Amino acid sequence: MTNETAPRDRAQRIKDVRRRLERERDLWVASAGPDGVPYLVPLSFLWDGRDVWLVTRLTNPTGRNLAANPRTRLALGDTRDVVLLDGEVTTYTHDEVPAETADGFRAKTGWEARRSGPAYRWFRVRPTDLQAWHEAPELAGRQLMTDGAWTDA
């Protein structure tokens, strides 16, 4: 199958990625344990314009992995409209997470995570690299962020 649509320019791709991060409610979170076993789970998220915020139990594999390993990969979309975001993870308790972040997460997802008890942790993912493309015609130029900065070319 081929895509006959003309590739988007860089500015449009960045605009589309930002819009998706603001509007979509769930994404895929990839992590790995110390034994190297990979985990891939969907989680609700908040994009605050700089960082992606996640909430999950510290006792499940994804929570343990995110707390122990400061790197993760997040993915939006299906195989024909992809956003891959690599980032650095910082872990927060309910008391440490900024109030505006927790309030924004509740407004977006409908879940008041701060009431979920001490087993839950907040994970801030600060983007380091980001790629986005619609099928093969957009593979060239898919790198939109490098070292935490949106690229110009």
C-alpha positions, 0 to 999 in steps of 0.5 A, a space after each residue: 500500500 502506498 500513500 499518494 499524499 504529498 509529504 508535509 513540510 517540517 513546520 506542518 509536522 511539528 504543528 501536527 505533533 503538538 496538536 496530537 500531544 495536546 488532544 490525544 489521551 493515551 499513548 504507548 509507553 515502552 520500558 525495560 526491566 533490569 533483566 532486559 525484558 521489554 514492556 509496552 503498555 498504553 497509559 493516559 498522559 498530559 502534555 504540558 507544552 514541554 513534558 509528557 506526564 504519566 501516572 501508574 503504580 510503582 509496583 507494576 513492571 512499567 512503574 518499576 522500570 520507569 523509576 529505575 531507568 531514566 529513559 523511555 520511548 513513547 509512541 502515538 498513532 498507528 503504523 501509518 501515522 507515527 510519532 516516536 518520542 524518546 525522553 528522560 524520566 523523573 519520578 514524583 510522588 503525589 506531594 511532589 507533582 506540581 498542582 497545575 500538572 495534576 489539575 491538568 491531568 485530571 481535566 484531560 483524562 477525567 482521573 484524579 490520580 492524586 486520590 489513587 493512593 501512595 502506590 502510584 507515582 507520577 513520571 515526567 518524561 522530558 523529550 530528547 528526540 522525536 520523530 514523526 511521519 506518515 508512511 514512506 513518503 515522509 521517512 526523509 526528514 522524520 527527525 523533528 527533535 534532537 537533544 531536546 530541541 525542535 530541529 530547523 532542518 
